[in-house]
């Protein structure tokens, strides 16, 4: 499951996590397994606001789904709602 949450907070680089560079930039937090569930998360800057992204799946599916999730995250971009 991939979840995105746009916050009213201004994005601030907290210095933690690995640098993430896609169409949006920010930080990536490495995957972890908890109780059979694999989780990854990102904190990205989207038009100056904080976009939190979380991904989780069954641990046995993590390797198969990683490329698709990486592609989705690399291609996330901000769209001006007024122009859409």
Backbone bond lengths (Angstrom), bond angles and torsions (degrees), N, CA, C in turn:
res aa  C-N    CA-C-N  psi(-1)  N-CA   C-N-CA  omega(-1)  CA-C   N-CA-C  phi
1 X - - - 1.439 - - 1.529 107.78 -
2 X 1.314 115.62 132.81 1.461 122.20 178.59 1.518 107.56 -113.11
3 X 1.342 116.75 123.66 1.462 121.84 -178.91 1.523 109.14 -123.31
4 X 1.344 115.95 137.91 1.468 122.35 176.85 1.513 108.74 -123.93
5 X 1.326 116.09 134.91 1.459 121.80 179.31 1.526 108.73 -130.86
6 X 1.323 116.85 120.02 1.460 121.10 177.05 1.516 107.46 -92.65
7 X 1.284 115.68 127.31 1.453 121.37 -177.88 1.529 109.50 -103.00
8 X 1.302 116.90 156.69 1.453 121.40 173.88 1.516 111.38 -78.26
9 X 1.347 115.70 -6.19 1.460 120.83 -178.69 1.523 111.00 -72.38
10 X 1.312 115.48 146.78 1.455 120.83 172.32 1.520 106.58 -74.37
11 X 1.336 117.34 136.28 1.464 120.97 179.64 1.517 109.08 -65.47
12 X 1.320 116.68 132.06 1.460 122.19 175.88 1.525 107.86 -133.30
13 X 1.309 117.21 127.50 1.458 121.73 178.15 1.515 108.25 -72.71
14 X 1.321 116.09 112.20 1.457 120.93 -177.62 1.527 112.18 -82.98
15 X 1.335 117.65 -2.32 1.453 120.72 177.68 1.520 114.37 80.04
16 X 1.326 117.62 -3.35 1.462 122.07 -178.98 1.524 108.27 -102.39
17 X 1.324 117.47 149.16 1.463 120.85 178.04 1.514 111.50 92.63
18 X 1.324 114.80 171.54 1.453 121.58 179.53 1.530 109.59 -90.10
19 X 1.321 117.03 146.67 1.458 121.58 179.50 1.524 108.92 -65.39
20 X 1.330 116.13 132.34 1.456 122.51 176.77 1.518 108.08 -115.05
21 X 1.332 116.33 130.34 1.463 121.07 177.77 1.514 109.12 -129.69
22 X 1.310 115.74 112.43 1.449 123.39 173.18 1.518 104.20 -137.33
23 X 1.315 118.34 -148.80 1.465 120.41 173.48 1.519 109.46 -67.12
24 X 1.353 116.69 -27.75 1.455 123.03 169.04 1.526 106.63 -108.98
25 X 1.318 117.08 153.68 1.459 120.62 179.43 1.520 110.06 -117.95
26 X 1.309 115.61 163.12 1.453 120.10 178.24 1.513 111.26 160.50
27 X 1.341 115.84 -140.02 1.461 121.81 -176.48 1.522 110.63 -124.81
28 X 1.318 114.84 148.37 1.458 123.90 178.02 1.521 107.65 -118.76
29 X 1.304 116.16 137.63 1.454 121.25 179.32 1.528 107.95 -115.12
30 X 1.318 116.09 120.25 1.459 123.18 -171.86 1.518 112.74 -53.70
31 X 1.322 113.64 152.42 1.451 121.52 -179.05 1.516 113.23 -66.77
32 X 1.316 115.27 146.74 1.453 122.54 178.22 1.516 108.90 -139.21
33 X 1.322 115.92 150.81 1.460 120.79 176.65 1.522 108.55 -106.32
34 X 1.334 115.79 127.46 1.465 122.84 176.43 1.518 107.81 -130.01
35 X 1.313 117.17 115.37 1.459 120.65 175.93 1.515 114.42 54.54
36 X 1.320 118.00 39.27 1.460 121.22 178.73 1.519 114.83 85.64
37 X 1.336 117.97 1.29 1.463 122.39 178.61 1.527 109.40 -112.44
38 X 1.327 115.83 129.74 1.462 122.51 177.60 1.522 107.65 -93.02
39 X 1.339 117.46 133.88 1.467 121.78 -178.20 1.520 110.78 -132.09
40 X 1.339 114.61 142.10 1.467 123.08 172.24 1.520 107.22 -135.50
41 X 1.335 116.87 155.29 1.463 118.93 177.30 1.521 110.73 -147.95
42 X 1.337 114.18 157.00 1.459 123.31 179.81 1.527 108.37 -135.42
43 X 1.307 116.56 147.55 1.455 123.65 170.92 1.522 105.24 -124.35
44 X 1.347 115.86 109.59 1.461 120.78 -171.12 1.522 111.75 -118.39
45 X 1.319 115.10 155.74 1.454 121.49 174.27 1.526 108.65 -95.27
46 X 1.329 116.02 121.63 1.462 121.67 179.92 1.530 107.50 -128.26
47 X 1.311 116.56 106.42 1.469 122.08 -176.57 1.528 111.00 53.21
48 X 1.334 115.67 37.83 1.458 121.51 177.61 1.516 114.51 82.88
49 X 1.310 118.10 -4.33 1.469 122.93 179.54 1.521 110.23 -105.03
50 X 1.312 116.06 158.84 1.461 121.70 -178.66 1.522 110.75 -83.74
51 X 1.325 116.42 124.40 1.451 123.72 174.05 1.525 107.06 -112.40
52 X 1.326 116.52 116.01 1.462 121.71 177.80 1.518 108.25 -98.38
53 X 1.313 115.96 130.21 1.457 121.56 -179.88 1.521 107.70 -124.85
54 X 1.328 115.24 133.12 1.464 121.06 177.55 1.515 109.15 -128.62
55 X 1.319 114.78 140.64 1.455 120.92 177.72 1.522 108.21 -129.49
56 X 1.314 116.45 136.59 1.462 119.96 175.04 1.517 109.53 -144.81
57 X 1.323 115.11 150.22 1.465 121.55 177.19 1.524 107.98 -159.38
58 X 1.316 116.64 171.14 1.458 120.83 173.79 1.526 107.65 -61.74
59 X 1.313 116.81 137.24 1.468 121.09 -176.07 1.524 112.26 -53.46
60 X 1.324 117.97 -36.51 1.465 120.05 -178.06 1.528 112.53 -70.45
61 X 1.339 119.56 -14.85 1.464 122.73 179.06 1.527 113.42 -97.55
62 X 1.316 117.65 -8.75 1.466 121.55 -172.57 1.527 112.71 -56.51
63 X 1.310 117.59 -45.18 1.465 120.77 -177.94 1.527 111.44 -64.40
64 X 1.328 117.18 -38.09 1.463 121.42 -178.28 1.528 112.23 -71.91
65 X 1.324 117.51 -32.48 1.463 121.49 -174.85 1.526 113.66 -93.61
66 X 1.320 118.13 -11.31 1.461 121.32 -173.30 1.523 112.97 -57.34
67 X 1.317 118.75 -45.64 1.467 121.38 -177.47 1.526 111.69 -63.15
68 X 1.337 116.81 -40.83 1.466 119.87 179.74 1.527 111.22 -66.02
69 X 1.321 116.56 -43.07 1.468 120.37 179.48 1.526 109.97 -64.86
70 X 1.334 117.01 -43.55 1.466 120.33 178.16 1.527 111.05 -58.66
71 X 1.324 117.28 -42.23 1.465 120.97 179.55 1.529 111.28 -64.25
72 X 1.315 117.03 -43.20 1.470 120.62 177.98 1.522 109.97 -59.31
73 X 1.328 117.35 -47.80 1.464 120.46 -177.58 1.521 111.76 -66.21
74 X 1.336 117.19 -38.47 1.464 120.40 178.93 1.525 111.67 -62.33
75 X 1.333 117.08 -27.29 1.461 120.89 -174.51 1.515 114.72 -103.60
76 X 1.339 118.40 2.03 1.461 119.28 174.56 1.521 109.10 -63.36
77 X 1.318 117.29 136.63 1.454 120.38 177.49 1.511 110.47 -146.23
78 X 1.312 115.19 156.96 1.459 121.53 177.68 1.525 109.44 -77.37
79 X 1.315 116.14 139.22 1.469 121.79 175.38 1.517 107.26 -124.36
80 X 1.296 116.07 130.14 1.458 121.65 178.35 1.532 107.94 -71.13
81 X 1.343 116.88 111.73 1.464 121.43 -176.44 1.544 111.62 -61.38
82 X 1.312 117.23 -31.32 1.463 120.14 -179.14 1.529 110.44 -70.47
83 X 1.325 116.90 -28.61 1.458 120.61 -178.18 1.530 112.03 -87.95
84 X 1.326 115.97 -18.04 1.484 120.24 -175.98 1.510 112.61 -77.02
